[in-house]
Amino acid sequence: MSGRRRYATQADIAALAGVSRATVSLAIKGSPHVSSEKRERVLAAAESLGYVNNAIASALAGNRSRLLIGLLVQSLSNPVFTDVHEAVEAVLGPSGHSALVMCGGVEKGVEDAALRTLTSLRPDGIMLAGYSGSTSSLHRAVQAVPVVSITREIAPPPSTRRDRTGRRPVVRSVVNDDRGGAALATEHILSLGHTRVVHLRLPRPLPYEERVRGYTDAMEAGDLRPRSVPAPITVEGAMRVARKELSRTPPPTAFFCGNDVQALGVLDAVADLGLVAGREVSVVGYDNTSIGARAGLTSVDQHARALGTIAARAMLRALGRADVEEPGTPPAPVLVQRASSAPPTTT
């Protein structure tokens, strides 16, 4: 005998309530075409059976009154993607739509596999946050449903087939000005008087090369030699890399990090060496997450919630919801200075 749990279905509710399967479906949706007496019977039967409405099954059955949007995020352990997710839900929820969230990863193979799984569930649209997979997999997905990319610019290939209206399906990209934001962070560090500034870059194949370029631009404009070092996107991994950099002679007096997670690792390394962030070593992150703010981290705010809001509106309008507000454009990144950055105490 199988130990797998059997969930109650709408057919079970119909049998218990003595109504048709169609009546159950209408009653659960709140349709006015069901009498109060039948609705009460249906709801009572559903409660007694422990029925849980399955949005995925409903979508697969062809119920498109409530849209199911697939949201593939790089990682929910990074607070910036939690902010994106919450913003997406805030747009979808009031209209009765849902986000089906899956986590991918840094490696292309992991991301591609997650995207294939998400596409197989037949959502009405797909949103990607921090996507590091292959563009070929992405362009296959866009042939089936609208796709919106958050924080990565995706260009359509010249061979993309036209749809029935004669248009080429494209990926709508909602991106922050990474290059400008990174230059802003680096220029802030240089304005404080630092000259030995290391950039902890996000590892490839993550799509954030523009942050490296912005850092390099600012360093070269100041006639300084850039030093860009890849580091893992974990506090522990970034801490190890930072400790190694701080053991160099002479050591850096400041770090600009690819995101706040890396910056938190640098803060730990600084403290572990008996130094004080913002005194002996300055640290600047990217994303302006709440956890970074609590740690007193200077960071670039890329407005993650605004990006999620814009992306969700763009998705709904791509699906024909003309009543949804125009997506708008992402705001420019801004630097939020806190205690972790200050003029150097040594030269």
Buried (B, 14 or more C-beta within 10 A) or exposed (E): EEEEEEEBBBEBBBBBBEBEBEBBBBBBBEEEEBEEEBBEBBBEBBEEBEBEEEBEEBBEEEBEEBBBBBBBBBBBEBBBBBBBBEBBBEBBEEBEBBBBBBBBBBEBEBBBBBBEEBBEBEBBBBBBBBBBBBBEBBBBBBEEBBBBBBBBEBEBEEEBEEEEEEEEBBBBBBBBBBBBBBBBBBBBBBEBEBBBBBBBBBBEBBBBBBBBBBBBBBBEEBEBEBBBBBBBBBBEBBBBBBBEBBEEEEBBBBBBBBBBBBBBBBBBBBEEBEBEBBBBBBBBBBBBBEBBBEBBBBBBBBBBBBBBBBBBBBBBBBBEEEEBEEBEEBBEBEBBEBBBBBEBEEE
